[in-house]
Amino acid sequence: MLVAGEGITKLDDDHIVMLTWREQLGLVYNLDTLELERTFRFSTTRNEGWGIVNDGRRLIVSDGSATLHFWDPHTFEEIGRVVVRDRRGKPVTALNELELVHGELLANIW
């Protein structure tokens, strides 16, 4: 299977999850062996996977739009979303990589 990988995060103590850029495919790997254990289909605002991070309760996903998607870490189903806006209320597009630092979610703009 040849896919363009994008975001990756630790899913639990034994797994990591990776998003593909345009294939709408998520890949779950064994953390110790890096063997592919599971795949899943996903959809986002742009139907792309750019960044992903785990906050301990849910997965947070970016897709290059202004929308952050929140997924259940067990089912990978969307459980919420939020549009990121600047101080003037304008959507901040091209959200890319996501990181959690001291409980704050950070994103770079591509």
C-alpha positions in Angstrom: 0.0 0.0 0.0 1.5 3.3 -1.1 0.0 6.4 0.6 1.2 9.9 1.4 1.5 10.0 5.2 0.9 13.2 7.1 0.0 13.6 10.8 0.9 11.0 13.4 0.3 10.7 17.1 0.5 8.2 19.9 -3.0 6.6 20.3 -2.4 4.6 23.5 0.4 2.8 25.2 0.6 0.3 22.4 -0.4 2.1 19.2 0.2 5.1 17.0 -2.2 6.5 14.4 -1.2 8.1 11.2 -3.4 10.1 8.7 -3.0 10.0 5.0 -3.0 13.3 3.2 -5.6 12.7 0.5 -6.6 9.1 0.6 -9.1 9.6 3.6 -7.4 6.7 5.3 -6.2 6.3 8.8 -3.6 3.7 9.8 -3.1 2.2 13.2 0.4 0.7 13.9 1.7 -1.4 16.7 4.1 0.9 18.6 6.7 -1.8 19.3 6.8 -3.6 16.0 5.4 -0.8 13.7 3.2 -3.5 12.0 0.0 -2.2 10.5 -2.9 -3.5 12.7 -5.9 -1.6 11.4 -7.1 0.9 8.9 -10.1 3.2 8.9 -11.8 5.6 6.6 -12.3 9.2 7.6 -13.9 12.4 6.3 -13.1 16.0 7.3 -14.1 19.4 5.9 -11.6 19.1 3.1 -11.4 15.3 3.1 -7.7 15.5 3.8 -5.5 14.6 6.8 -2.9 17.1 7.8 -2.3 17.1 11.6 -3.4 14.9 14.5 -2.8 15.1 18.2 -4.2 13.1 21.2 -5.2 15.2 24.3 -5.9 12.1 26.4 -9.7 12.2 25.8 -10.0 12.6 22.0 -8.0 12.9 18.8 -7.8 16.4 17.4 -7.4 16.6 13.6 -6.6 19.3 11.1 -7.2 19.2 7.4 -5.8 22.5 6.0 -9.1 24.3 6.6 -10.0 26.5 9.6 -11.9 23.6 11.2 -10.5 21.3 13.8 -12.2 17.9 14.1 -12.5 16.0 17.3 -12.6 12.2 17.1 -13.3 9.4 19.5 -10.0 7.6 20.0 -11.6 4.2 19.9 -14.0 4.4 17.0 -12.5 7.3 15.1 -15.9 8.8 14.7 -16.3 12.6 14.8 -17.6 13.8 18.1 -17.2 17.5 17.6 -15.6 20.3 15.6 -14.7 23.9 16.0 -13.8 26.7 13.5 -10.6 28.5 14.6 -11.0 32.3 14.3 -8.7 35.2 14.7 -9.3 38.2 17.0 -11.5 39.8 14.3 -13.6 36.7 13.9 -12.2 35.7 10.6 -11.5 32.0 10.1 -7.9 31.0 10.2 -7.3 28.7 7.3 -4.5 26.3 6.4 -4.2 24.9 9.9 -1.5 22.2 9.7 0.6 20.4 12.3 -0.9 20.2 15.8 0.9 20.0 19.1 -0.1 20.1 22.7 2.2 22.1 25.0 1.4 22.4 28.7 -2.3 21.7 27.9 -2.6 24.3 25.1 -3.2 23.3 21.5 -0.9 24.9 19.0 -1.1 24.8 15.2 1.1 26.2 12.5 -0.4 27.7 9.4 0.9 26.2 6.2 
